Amino acid sequence: MTTTPQHKIGSGFGAAGTAADVLSGIDLTGKLAIVTGGYSGIGLETTRALAAAGARVVVPARRPTTAREALHGIEGTETDTLDLADLDSVRDFAGRFLASGRTVDLVIDSAGVMACPETRVGPGWEAQFATNHLGHFALVNRLWPAIEPGGARVVSVSSRGHHFSPIRWDDVHWREGYDKWAAYGQAKTANVLFAVHLDRLARDRGVRAFALHPGAIMTPLQRHLTREEMIERGWVDENGVPLNPRGFKTPQQGAATQVWAATSPRLDGLGGVYLEDCDIAEPVPDEGMHSGGVKPWATDPGQAARLWALSAELTGVDAFADRA
């Protein structure tokens, strides 16, 4: 089975491109997208861009009232209730959607939490791994009967934060020595590995999967960080104003890569790779942090298969149980 090389393809877009730019000339009329986190930050800009191109966009939200307010005036959108940290909520949302009889063309798993204080959800799971990865894993697997018929693209929004940590196989839930940034890194590595293995399982059925780094963007994702922490990292000045020379993107630019992943004809026939700045990213070495690129532990097919098996065991859901 052929795989997609993890190397640039020359998309014609770059870090400055916006979601509207990558959708120029693309008509999504009649397409249905599900965008988690689609009512805040880059998720909201993703919803706005897809809807403007003609797509129907379903935005499942932990705070549906807030979502409805944020999406007010954006035609072609609808909201529903979904808490990714609660597998019963995931099951219920998927059940309601499947009951509507609709198929899905685009799934963008954009919701997430970053660097939160140690928090336990469900049966004691670490919240970042549970929300960012396990919730989306269960969601896509439960929605599979609607994803497969449309030959959908599934987009897993990761981050350069995956450089912080591979999967900690001996303690994925951080029972000891919790480190909020390393835990975030593990969750973002899981987002990439999920796309790698989903693509392997689903490509012969016409479904392709991608993971990506959207870029550094000031959004509500930073809500768990103090101003002092952001000053220390060089993100903002003493007044809380973003330091744009540090390379921050606007939300519209931050939404571009996930919209490109979901819709670009340049990616037809490709999948299972990690993207950044509207292109396939280049591999980088294990050692150290890098300004871009993807770590080998995030694209390793053996690690991806192992994580899939663990995730299926933890969530009790696997649409590919006969094939994994």
C-alpha positions, 0 to 999 in steps of 0.5 A, spaced: 500 500 500 503 506 497 504 512 502 504 519 501 511 522 502 512 527 508 515 532 504 513 539 501 509 539 494 509 547 493 502 549 494 502 556 492 500 558 499 504 560 505 504 562 512 500 569 510 495 565 506 488 566 509 482 561 509 478 565 504 485 565 500 485 557 499 478 557 498 478 562 492 475 558 486 472 552 490 465 551 490 462 547 496 455 547 495 452 541 497 457 539 502 457 538 509 462 539 514 463 538 521 467 542 525 469 541 532 470 548 536 467 551 530 465 557 534 471 560 537 478 562 535 481 559 528 475 554 528 470 560 528 474 562 522 474 555 519 466 555 519 465 562 516 470 560 510 467 554 509 460 557 509 461 562 505 464 557 500 457 554 500 458 548 505 453 546 510 457 547 517 455 543 523 458 546 529 457 541 535 459 545 542 460 544 549 457 551 550 451 551 545 448 557 547 455 561 546 456 557 539 449 560 537 451 567 539 458 566 535 455 564 529 449 568 529 448 571 522 453 566 518 448 562 514 448 555 513 451 553 520 447 549 525 449 547 532 448 541 537 451 539 544 458 535 544 463 535 550 469 531 547 471 530 555 464 526 556 464 519 551 456 519 553 456 526 550 460 524 544 455 518 543 449 522 543 451 527 538 453 522 533 447 518 534 443 524 533 447 526 527 446 519 524 439 519 525 438 525 521 440 521 515 446 525 512 453 524 510 459 528 511 464 530 506 469 534 511 470 533 518 475 538 522 477 536 529 479 543 531 477 543 538 482 543 544 485 545 550 492 547 552 496 547 558 491 546 563 492 545 570 492 537 572 485 535 570 481 528 571 475 527 566 471 520 565 475 514 569 480 519 571 483 520 564 488 526 563 484 532 560 488 534 554 489 527 552 482 525 553 479 531 550 484 533 544 485 526 542 480 520 545 474 525 544 475 526 537 477 518 536 470 516 539 467 522 535 470 520 528 469 512 529 462 513 531 460 518 525 464 513 520 457 510 517 456 518 515 463 519 513 465 513 509 459 514 504 461 521 502 469 519 501 470 524 506 476 528 508 478 528 516 482 533 519 486 533 525 488 539 528 495 538 532 500 543 533 508 544 533 507 543 540 507 535 538 515 537 539 514 537 546 513 529 547 512 523 544 506 518 547 508 516 554 506 509 553 508 507 561 503 513 563 499 516 558 494 519 563 500 522 567 499 519 574 505 521 576 509 528 575 504 532 571 507 537 566 502 541 563 506 542 557 509 535 556 501 533 557 499 538 551 505 535 547 503 528 548 496 530 546 498 533 540 502 527 538 496 523 538 492 528 534 498 526 528 498 519 529 490 518 529 490 521 522 496 517 520 493 510 522 486 513 520 488 514 513 491 507 513 485 504 515 480 508 510 484 510 504 481 504 500 474 506 502 476 513 499 476 517 506 483 520 507 486 524 513 491 529 515 494 532 521 496 539 521 500 545 525 495 551 524 501 556 526 501 560 532 495 564 533 492 568 539 485 565 541 481 563 547 486 557 547 491 561 551 485 561 557 489 557 562 496 561 561 497 567 566 500 573 562 506 572 566 507 566 562 505 569 556 510 574 557 516 569 559 515 566 552 515 572 548 508 572 546 505 578 549 508 585 552 507 587 559 500 590 557 498 583 554 499 586 547 501 580 542 508 581 539 507 580 532 514 579 530 514 573 534 510 570 528 503 570 530 498 569 525 491 572 525 485 567 526 484 568 518 491 565 517 491 560 522 484 557 519 488 557 512 491 550 513 486 546 516 481 549 510 486 547 505 487 540 508 479 539 508 478 542 501 484 543 496 484 539 490 492 539 490 491 533 496 487 529 492 489 522 492 494 524 498 493 523 506 496 520 512 501 526 513 502 532 517 501 539 514 503 546 516 503 553 512 498 550 507 503 545 505 506 538 507 511 539 512 518 536 512 521 531 517 525 534 523 530 530 527 528 527 534 532 532 538 530 539 540 525 544 538 524 546 531 521 552 528 517 547 524 516 540 521 514 534 524 517 529 529 518 522 527 515 519 533 508 523 530 508 519 524 511 512 525 506 507 523 507 502 528 506 508 534 500 510 530 497 503 530 499 502 537 495 508 539 489 506 535 489 500 539 489 503 546 484 508 544 479 503 541 480 499 548 479 506 552 473 508 549 470 502 547 469 504 540 472 502 533 469 502 526 475 498 524 475 493 529 475 487 523 481 491 520 486 494 525 
